[in-house]
Amino acid sequence: MKVHIIGGGNLGVSIALGLARFSKNNQITVTRRHTASILHLEELGITVSTDNKQRIQEADVIILTIKPYQVDTVLAEILPVISNKVIASGVSGLSIENLQKKIGDSNIAVRIMPNIAAQFGASATCISFNEQHSEQAKNIVTLFQDLGTAPVIDEKLMDAATVLAASGTAFALRYIRASMQAGIEIGFDWQTALAISAQTVKGASEMILAENIHPEQLIDRVTTPQGCTIAGLSEMETHGFSSSLVRGIKAALKKIKG
Ligand SMILES: NC(=O)c1ccc[n+]([C@@H]2O[C@H](COP(=O)([O-])OP(=O)(O)OC[C@H]3O[C@@H](n4cnc5c(N)ncnc54)[C@H](OP(=O)(O)O)[C@@H]3O)[C@@H](O)[C@H]2O)c1
């Protein structure tokens, strides 16, 4: 597919890298106004440009990874030269209805919520579209399945997906940081503590994803009666481990909803 990514920042570059590494036979263009920091993408065969309209007419898919306040400017620039395009927007808070209104009936709005692990083929990209566009949206789903998982969700859960899947990356990293910090307290240097903590989280995730079971079933396998694991878990829960995470996720959702 010919993929045209407008907004070569954190998310746009992650998607471009993911597509170049994990999705076959795509021609990728990434645009931003100041391209110096992303010229290295050209080594992977990605076209980098400051011109949002360059090759856009040939594109099968346009992906918007710009900030909400940049949307109108970008659309004013590209809409005069495109029609019958699928526009997949990763812009937080921009509803399908609003985007569809902005781009007119001749183009198709799809909403995506990837995260920056896309560059490692490990994003959880939630996708929503209007039922009548399900045929055209298939390409987007297929594309993002190459970059991790790509569940199609009801759009009313998109804010929740933003918090769980996009902000969730930061929450998971904070867990790893805390675990690393504890590792230093109990005797490791930070590099070793970090490597152990990160790999342990990766291992736990891989077991969950492979076995598709409730986390408690796996926790039970590592928790010996009267052992150190249950002692640690109990102490963490006494200090609000699960509840602080739930409260944090709900606070993030409240913030997003304004
Ligand atoms: N970061 C994440 O993890 C994440 C996850 C999910 C969703 N999102 C959403 O994705 C969007 C982008 O987030 P981000 O973190 O990637 O932001 P970012 O790093 O600031 O990227 C936005 C990019 O858009 C470019 N841009 C601005 N105006 C432009 C224009 N007229 N034409 C072409 N490019 C233009 C900017 O580069 P120049 O200034 O050089 O033009 C910048 O590189 C936001 O709406 C955010 O809510 C982000």
The ligand as a Gaussian input file, in Angstrom:
#p B3LYP/6-31G(d) Opt

LIG

0 1
 N        2.703000      10.100000      21.195000
 C        1.842000       9.113000      21.454000
 O        2.143000       8.127000      22.145000
 C        0.444000       9.173000      20.897000
 C       -0.373000       8.034000      21.006000
 C       -1.661000       8.102000      20.480000
 C       -2.126000       9.245000      19.876000
 N       -1.328000      10.351000      19.806000
 C       -1.834000      11.548000      19.124000
 O       -1.085000      11.689000      17.920000
 C       -0.929000      13.064000      17.618000
 C        0.562000      13.360000      17.487000
 O        1.200000      13.145000      18.728000
 P        2.769000      13.131000      18.855000
 O        3.075000      12.788000      20.246000
 O        3.354000      12.312000      17.756000
 O        3.058000      14.688000      18.608000
 P        4.368000      15.352000      17.991000
 O        5.568000      14.551000      18.353000
 O        4.309000      16.793000      18.348000
 O        4.135000      15.175000      16.431000
 C        3.328000      16.034000      15.661000
 C        4.085000      16.312000      14.399000
 O        3.267000      17.040000      13.490000
 C        4.133000      17.835000      12.710000
 N        3.353000      18.898000      12.094000
 C        2.838000      20.003000      12.655000
 N        2.214000      20.761000      11.743000
 C        2.349000      20.099000      10.561000
 C        1.931000      20.383000       9.243000
 N        1.262000      21.501000       8.939000
 N        2.223000      19.488000       8.277000
 C        2.916000      18.362000       8.562000
 N        3.351000      18.042000       9.802000
 C        3.067000      18.909000      10.786000
 C        5.161000      18.360000      13.715000
 O        6.415000      18.610000      13.108000
 P        6.825000      20.047000      12.541000
 O        6.646000      21.033000      13.649000
 O        8.235000      19.871000      12.092000
 O        5.883000      20.289000      11.411000
 C        5.321000      17.157000      14.649000
 O        6.447000      16.401000      14.302000
 C       -1.602000      13.847000      18.734000
 O       -2.888000      14.224000      18.314000
 C       -1.645000      12.855000      19.866000
 O       -2.713000      13.095000      20.740000
 C       -0.039000      10.327000      20.282000

